[in-house]
Amino acid sequence: MKTKDDNILNDDCISISSLSEYTDAITSIRNNIIEDGKSETLFFRGQSNKSWDIRPSIFRDGLISVEHKIIQTATARVPQEFRECSSAFEELTKLQHYGLPTRLLDITMNPLVALYFACLPTSKVNDKEGNDVYPDGIVYICTGYEEHEKSYKAQILSEITKIGFDGNFTLKDLRTRLGVNKDIDPESFIKLIQDTIFVMPSYSNSRLIRQSGAFLISGAINVMTNEHDLWNSKVSKSVKNLNQEVDKKHIIIPQDSKEKLLDELDFFNINESTLFPELEHQMSHIKKVGARWVTTESPSFVKYESETNVSHPVSDNSTKKIDENEVTKIFLKFSIPKLYRPELLKIILDIQQYPDWNYKENTYNELIKNLKHVIKDFDKNKSKTLAEQIANKLISISK
């Protein structure tokens, strides 16, 4: 029988294969924090591949060098979307929500939400033996004291994203651009702009609410120290891996346990539909649920054909040829003057050169247009009505 100790890989790493094992592990970590008398908040981040580093999207592909341009372009393109944002941090969360690369890293206060993301399917990777395998997932656990999005630190780190640093940009220049009090000493300012903090958002969108979302934001500003005048030290934006901020405790999700865990989470109403309120995610979840309802293979379509149709096949689009006598009867029915009948008859006979003319909207419209052009010479007010009546009568006797 498997015991709880069998799951422990080391003091900071546990492997689980069921929801009960996962909740036991989380509860144990929480109890340890309480016993230590700490008041820090527990945060979680789930990743479907345990080998991925923990890096905000703006810290990838060299995007940090154009961070300010990306944000300025986005907010200028749709300014009405950002007018109601009450803080620079809220602007960032909105940009992040719609897929723009930012220096925000998504985390959650709900361990079940983190587990959901850790269990999502992902592409195969090469293992140590060179085989293509699906990777294990991971839930990172960390503790920290959260800041509100309108806190001083959160505002400073958010405003940095809007500033472009040229080659001669100094610590003093940055302080001026940020509007920081001149009484601050340079070392305290450096600590501020290099800090990484947990931020509680204002829950301005329903996805954040459903996912109990929070964020990590990092300054990641390099300082090239000027020994003679620290304020004249040059500064630059850099990229940063946040593993050290969140990997103090982590739980491994074996690949072969992911599907089972997703099913258990679904029972507790943790799924794509509840975590993502957008319509496309609602439909995606329904599609997945529908696939689980299928119990038998659906038969292929076979069109019904009667004995008559089998023995004497007739084209669906077969058209009866209308002779001059039938057309003359139509002219009489609608009181078409003799003077105009030959020209109208020619139009009708010409349109029948197309074998399926009576099934096509474009030929039908062309017929009405040509008939109307002739009829308006003797009855302008009723030309359209007469043209449609003649065309419809022709179609009715041609099928």
Helices and strands as residue ranges (DSSP letters): G 4-7, E 8-10, E 13-15, H 19-35, E 41-47, G 57-59, G 63-66, H 67-77, G 79-81, H 88-97, E 104-108, H 111-118, E 125-126, E 132-133, E 137-144, E 146-148, H 152-160, H 171-178, H 186-193, E 196-200, H 206-210, E 213-218, E 221-224, G 230-232, E 234-237, H 243-246, E 249-253, G 255-257, H 258-267, H 272-275, H 279-293, H 307-311, H 324-333, G 338-340, H 341-351, G 357-359, H 361-375, H 383-398
